[in-house]
Each structure stands twice: as structure tokens, then as C-alpha cells.
Amino acid sequence: MEQKVKYPAVMTIAGFDPSGGAGIQADIKTISALGCYATSVLTALPVQNTCGVRSIHAIPVEVVAEQMRAVMDDIVPDAVKIGMVHSVELVDVIVETLGEYPSAPLVFDPVMVATSGHRLIEDETIAAIVERLFPMADVITPNLDEGAVLAGMEIETVEDMREAGERILELGARAVLLKGGHLKSEELTSLFFDGRGGVHEYRSRRVDTCNTHGSGCTLSSAIASYVARGEELEVAVRRAQEWVTGALESGAEAKTGKGNGPLNHLWAPEAMIKKSI
């Protein structure tokens, strides 16, 4: 019998970015560049550019559910990435709809705090995320501001990161990648808490650039892509961080927009990966 092949598929559930550097656009570019097939479910329509967000328009939750079913009835995802979830109702519909289908590895980027430091979602939504989404996610990828909210503590050092990561695990997360990009240091340090007692430290050089728009979206999508390709989670986390560093370096000198420009998502595209089925 002739073997058929399929492309590793990654479904992103996230918001829109009309300027193209973050959200679903960043996810699709990243997933495609890493040799996977991208499908997408739109949760919100922000009006934004490289200078900032002007307004956000929610997509009705029943339409989010319809999008998810339409995709998963047709193209079964090998991994799922979830971005900002801005309401309790959206948490509920995502959890319930995913529960209707066989589970796939899930990467959750808990977007909670804007670059300005302002909270993007209410406390009740954070509580719903912790209670319902954390147990489903194979890994969550908070930055330091988001980690501080979840852990209920200030994070200013790598030792603080270690304590915060353990606290977040205690909330019910299976694994945590705590990103250290906001630390004031020459070197970037991220910590991966694998949920089995291991803490893996990743160090990388800090790239001198303002073109960092969408880096968190890009990293979580890269992790999901490597997982969809069959990598173990720890390997996927390491390779994704290396890939994002390359994208930052490659796009460091570009001028796209008047604000914080995007990294270069297409700096090292890989051929479409095929799997036998």
C-alpha cells in the first residue's frame, strides 16, 4: 500500500496585527518558515502598528469556536499555539472546543502585560486561565512581567526567576519557559522548568536592536513548530530560542515602521517537512 505524506500542521489561536509583526501574522510566518503548515483562528482584531495599539475589537466567542471546529474537522493539528486570551468567555470556549477533539501538544503564550507595563486582561480572566488553560498546556511561555503577575513577586535576578518559575509550576502548569529578555544584563537568560524537577538554563547574547515587535509570539510559535516536527519539548524550546536569536540578529538593522519594528521571520526558511501516514 502506497504511503501518503502530510505536512506537520500547527494551529495558532491568537489576535490580529495589521502591521504584520506580531499575533497571527508572526505565527503564520514563523510556522511556515520552520517547514510546517499554518492554520489560524482569530480571537481579536486589534488596531495597531509598530508604534502601539489604538483599539481592540473582540471576535464573538461563538465565531471563535466555529473557526476552531472548521479547522480541526479538516486539518488535524500536530501542535497548537495559543496567544492572548482576553476574556473568561474566550477561555471557556477555547477549552471546551479543544476538548471535543483528540489532544495535540499545546504551547500557551500568556500575554497579560503590555510593553508599557499596563495589564491587558482582568484578574478574573487570569484566574480562569490558570484554572482551565494551564492544565491543558504542555508549556507556558511568560516573560518576566507576566511571570511576576503569575508568581506574585518582583523578578529582578536569575535567582528570582528560579523562585518565580517554581511558584508558577505550583499553580498547575506542566512546564514553564520563563523568558529573561527584560533583565538588565549583557546576556539573556531564560529558564525552562520541565515539570519533572529539572531546570534548564539557556543563555544567549543580547541583540542591540529595537526590532523586537512580536518576539514572544514568534518564540511560542517556533516551539510549537518544532514539537509538530517531532522534537522533544526540551529540544524544541532550545532550538526555538536559537532560531529567534537569529531572526533578531538578521533584522537588527532594518527599518520597518516608525516604532519598534519586527524581527526577520524569514531569515532562515526551511523546506516543508513531510511525514508519512
C-alpha positions in Angstrom: 0.0 0.0 0.0 1.4 3.4 -1.0 2.3 5.6 1.9 0.8 9.0 2.0 2.5 12.1 3.4 1.3 15.0 5.3 2.8 18.3 6.4 3.1 18.9 10.1 0.3 21.3 10.9 0.3 24.0 13.6 -2.9 25.8 14.6 -2.5 29.2 16.1 -5.3 30.7 18.1 -4.4 34.4 18.5 -5.2 38.0 17.7 -4.5 40.0 14.5 -1.7 42.5 13.8 -2.4 44.7 10.8 1.3 45.8 10.8 2.3 42.2 10.3 4.9 41.8 13.1 3.1 40.1 15.9 0.0 38.0 16.6 -1.4 35.6 14.0 0.8 37.2 11.2 4.0 36.5 13.2 2.8 33.0 14.0 2.0 32.1 10.3 5.3 33.4 9.1 7.2 31.5 11.8 5.3 28.2 11.4 5.8 28.4 7.6 9.5 29.4 7.8 10.1 26.3 10.1 8.7 23.9 7.5 5.2 23.4 8.9 1.7 24.2 7.6 0.0 27.0 9.5 -3.7 27.2 10.2 -5.2 30.0 12.2 -8.1 31.0 14.4 -8.7 34.7 15.0 -9.7 35.8 18.5 -9.5 39.6 18.4 -8.9 42.4 15.9 -6.5 44.9 17.4 -6.0 48.2 15.5 -2.3 48.6 15.9 1.1 49.3 14.2 4.7 49.3 15.3 4.0 52.4 17.5 1.3 50.8 19.6 -2.3 49.5 20.0 -5.0 52.0 19.2 -8.0 49.8 19.9 -9.1 46.2 20.2 -12.2 44.6 18.8 -13.2 41.2 20.1 -14.4 38.4 17.8 -17.6 36.8 19.1 -16.7 33.7 21.1 -19.2 31.5 19.1 -17.3 32.6 15.9 -14.0 31.6 17.6 -15.5 28.1 18.3 -16.8 27.8 14.7 -13.3 28.6 13.3 -11.7 26.1 15.6 -14.1 23.3 14.5 -13.8 24.2 10.8 -10.0 23.8 11.0 -9.8 20.7 13.2 -12.6 18.9 11.3 -10.4 19.2 8.2 -6.7 19.7 9.1 -5.8 17.9 12.3 -3.1 19.9 14.1 0.1 18.3 15.2 0.6 21.2 17.7 -1.5 24.2 18.9 -0.2 27.6 19.9 -2.5 30.0 21.9 -1.7 33.7 22.2 -3.6 36.4 24.2 -6.9 35.2 25.7 -8.7 38.4 26.7 -11.9 37.2 28.5 -13.2 34.5 30.7 -15.8 33.6 28.0 -12.9 33.1 25.5 -11.0 30.9 27.9 -14.2 28.8 28.3 -14.9 28.4 24.6 -11.3 27.5 23.7 -11.0 24.9 26.5 -14.4 23.4 25.6 -13.8 23.3 21.9 -10.3 21.8 22.2 -11.9 19.2 24.5 -14.1 18.0 21.6 -11.0 16.7 19.7 -8.1 14.4 20.3 -5.4 16.4 22.2 -2.4 17.8 20.5 0.7 19.3 22.1 -0.2 22.8 23.3 2.0 25.9 23.7 0.5 28.8 25.5 1.9 32.3 25.5 0.1 34.1 28.3 0.1 37.6 27.0 -1.0 39.7 30.1 1.1 42.8 30.3 1.9 45.4 27.6 5.4 46.7 27.0 4.3 49.9 28.9 3.6 47.8 31.9 -0.2 48.0 31.8 -2.3 44.9 32.4 -4.1 43.8 29.2 -6.5 41.4 30.9 -8.5 41.5 34.1 -7.8 39.4 37.2 -10.8 37.2 36.7 -9.5 36.3 33.3 -6.1 35.5 34.7 -7.8 33.2 37.3 -9.7 31.4 34.6 -6.5 31.0 32.5 -4.7 29.5 35.5 -7.6 27.2 36.4 -8.6 25.9 33.0 -5.8 26.6 30.4 -2.7 25.9 32.4 -3.6 22.2 33.0 -4.1 21.7 29.2 -0.8 23.4 28.1 2.3 21.4 27.7 4.3 24.5 28.3 3.6 28.2 29.0 6.0 30.9 28.0 5.6 34.1 30.2 8.0 37.0 30.0 9.2 38.5 33.3 6.3 40.9 33.6 3.8 38.1 33.1 5.8 35.8 35.4 5.7 38.4 38.1 1.9 38.6 37.9 1.6 34.9 38.0 4.1 34.3 40.8 3.0 37.3 42.8 6.6 38.6 43.2 9.1 41.0 41.7 11.6 39.4 39.3 14.9 41.2 39.0 17.6 38.5 39.0 18.1 35.0 37.7 17.6 33.7 41.3 14.2 35.5 41.4 13.4 33.7 38.1 14.1 30.4 39.7 11.7 31.1 42.6 9.1 32.5 40.3 9.2 29.5 37.9 8.7 27.1 40.8 5.7 29.2 42.0 4.1 29.1 38.6 4.6 25.3 38.4 2.7 25.1 41.7 -0.3 26.9 40.0 -0.8 23.8 37.8 1.4 24.4 34.8 3.0 21.3 33.4 6.2 23.1 32.2 7.3 26.7 32.2 9.7 28.7 30.0 10.3 31.9 31.8 11.9 34.4 29.4 14.5 36.7 30.7 14.6 39.3 28.0 13.6 42.1 30.4 16.5 41.5 32.8 19.0 44.3 32.8 22.1 42.4 31.8 24.5 42.0 28.9 23.5 38.4 28.4 19.9 37.0 28.1 19.0 34.1 30.4 15.8 32.1 30.1 14.9 29.2 32.4 12.9 26.1 31.3 11.2 24.3 34.2 10.4 20.9 32.7 7.8 19.9 35.3 9.9 16.8 36.4 12.2 18.7 38.7 14.6 19.8 36.1 15.5 23.5 35.4 17.4 24.1 32.2 19.2 27.4 31.7 19.6 29.0 28.3 21.9 31.9 27.7 22.3 34.0 24.6 23.8 37.3 23.6 21.6 40.4 23.8 20.9 41.8 20.3 21.2 45.6 20.2 18.1 46.4 18.3 14.6 48.0 18.7 13.2 45.5 16.2 11.7 43.1 18.8 8.0 43.5 17.9 6.4 40.1 18.0 9.3 38.2 19.5 7.2 36.5 22.1 4.6 35.4 19.6 7.4 34.2 17.3 9.1 32.1 20.1 6.0 30.3 21.2 5.1 29.5 17.5 8.6 28.3 16.9 8.4 25.9 19.9 5.0 24.6 18.6 6.5 24.1 15.1 9.5 22.1 16.4 7.2 20.0 18.5 4.9 19.4 15.5 8.0 18.2 13.6 8.6 15.6 16.3 11.1 17.2 18.6 11.0 16.5 22.4 9.8 19.6 24.3 13.2 20.5 25.8 14.9 20.3 22.4 12.1 22.3 20.8 12.5 25.0 23.4 16.3 25.2 22.8 16.0 25.2 19.0 13.2 27.8 19.0 15.3 30.2 21.2 18.3 29.8 18.9 16.1 30.5 15.9 14.5 33.6 17.4 18.0 34.9 18.2 18.9 34.5 14.6 15.8 36.3 13.5 16.6 39.2 15.8 20.2 39.5 14.6 19.1 39.3 10.9 16.5 42.0 11.3 18.5 44.2 13.7 19.3 47.0 11.2 16.1 47.0 9.2 13.7 50.0 9.3 10.1 48.9 9.2 7.6 51.4 10.6 8.2 54.3 12.9 8.2 52.4 16.2 9.6 49.0 17.3 9.9 47.1 14.1 9.5 43.3 13.7 12.3 40.7 13.7 13.1 39.0 10.5 10.8 35.9 10.4 12.2 34.7 7.1 15.8 34.9 7.9 16.4 31.1 7.5 13.4 29.4 5.9 13.4 25.6 5.9 11.8 23.3 3.3 8.3 22.0 4.1 8.7 18.9 6.2 6.6 15.8 5.3 5.6 12.9 7.4 4.4 9.5 6.3 1.0 8.5 7.4 
